[in-house]
Amino acid sequence: MAGQLGFGAAILAAIGYVAYSVYADAAASGMGAIALLPFLLLFIALLIALGFEFVNGFHDTANAVATVIYTNAMPANVAVVWSGFFNFLGVLLSSGAVAFGIVSLLPVELILQVGSSAGFAMVFALLIAAIVWNLATWWLGIPSSSSHTLIGSIIGVGVANAMMHGKSGTAGVDWTKATEIGQALLVSPLIGFGVAALLFLAMKVLIRNEALYQEPKGDTPPPLWIRTLLIFTCTGVSFAHGSNDGQKGMGLIMLILIGTVPTAYALNRAVPESYTQEFHIGADKAYAALTNGAAAAAIRPDDARRTVTSYIADKTYKPETAPALAALVQHIDRQVDEYGSLAKVPAAATENVRNDMYLASEGIKRLAKDEAANLDDTRVEAVNGFKKSLDAGTRFIPTWVKVAVAFALGLGTMVGWKRIVVTVGEKIGKSHLTYAQGASAELVAMGTIFAADHLGLPVSTTHVLSSGVAGTMAANKSGLQMSTVRNLLMAWVLTLPCSILLAGGLYAVFSMVF
């Protein structure tokens, strides 16, 4: 009873913290009271986004504690609190690269109108679809990937949006980025399986201690050094999971905040004083690179926006693309110069300035890699340099968002860990997990997730660790429980199509409701 009361009190405290933070930020930006309906939609959207991270906690993060629990390195109640705490730290110290990598999968036209009914339909559809599929697989005890699910939901919304506007379904998603992320999700489990198997075999050759390769006896903990290694790897996987998976919720929460409270969150008003001067210098270099030093014809901002938006959506370079992007860069620079700095952009202009900056950044990202644009290395360096300034002004995450996501992820870890832990610890191999197997799988999972976080790519903690355990079982010739392996493969195969269909259908329904 006391535990339930404490859990309820923690949730109420977190909700109060989020509400106060939004109010304080809105007041600090000079914004008046938010109208009732947008505020209600904001509150519901934030709860759903944090709900996704809560479910992510007891679905994905449970993998981090499976090995320490089943090797008796830590008691279960201590392990889940320990893992929850380091998930919390991982989120707080994350870079934000993965957060905006996920967001860039969404159709640019929806991101630009995220505060509209279509924007809310998008956010609600993809989050609810991801939560439903995660809960379904968790209930069945199947270690499915929250990353996989969320990406499928984003693709579903993008495809549905394109088809509802008479376009081909392939036009609604940045397939280049989707392919990059899909490759990371596909390759990471293979790395987990292969490298964990090799590491386990190397341990057997180099460390001749039979106790490491036998099942734990009763509640006896492993030798001190292997116990330390297991706890270290559990800590590392938990921290890495927080720094990678926790960012997905952050990116979506920022979309929600930008759409409903643009004055406070559309622009980063905390940039350093040197930012404005660097911004102007970067804009001049980018403009010269895009026009190749020639005088550009005058292009109205509205026409420039339409041309750049079309280029991002259709991915087809035309002669007018670079001049339009140059005109947009010039227009943004003129606005920032007029107001003096991002901090002084008035409330009425904030959303438009932010949208122009986001649009220019996405346009530059595509143009810099487009061979049809024929930009040499010097010109690519100039436009990418300005893109960094644009991103610094629009892609930021307030500390309270990190704290709220970290809290939801950590709390989820402590609540619903058992179903997935039992599957990983008992149902992948035909024998009990040994100390060496647990250490090998966790070490590889930790390294893989840290590498992906550094590259700004989302990977699945579930896939990497589960495949790592399977790899050590295969290397040890322990045998695999094919029923569990089939379930894992089915979840791996079905997650994308099911989440795409579910999110696409919900988006179509919500588009009619909002």
Secondary structure, DSSP 8 states (H G I E B T S, - for coil): -HHHHHHHHHHHHHHHHHHHHHHHHHHHTT-----HHHHHHHHHHHHHHHHHHHHHHHHTTHHHHHHHHHTTSS-HHHHHHHHHHHHHHHHHT--SHHHHHHHTTS-HHHHHTTTSHHHHHHHHHHHHHHHHHHHHHHHTT----HHHHHHHHHHHHHHHHHHHTTS-GGGGS-HHHHHHHHHHHHHHHHHHHHHHHHHHHHHHHH---GGGGS---TT----HHHHHHHHHHHHHHHHHHHHHHHHHHHHHHHHHHHHH-HHHHSS-TT--TTHHHHHHHHHHHHHHHHHTTS------HHHHHHHHHHHHHH----TTHHHHHHHHHHHHHHHHHHHSSGGG--HHHHHHHHHHHHHHHHHHHHHHH-GGG---HHHHHHHHHHHHHHHHHH----HHHHHHHHHHHHHHHHHS-HHHHHHHHHSSBSS---HHHHHHHHHHHHHHHHHHHHHT----HHHHHHHHHHHHHHHTT--B-HHHHHHHHHHHHHHHHHHHHHHHHHHHHHHHH-
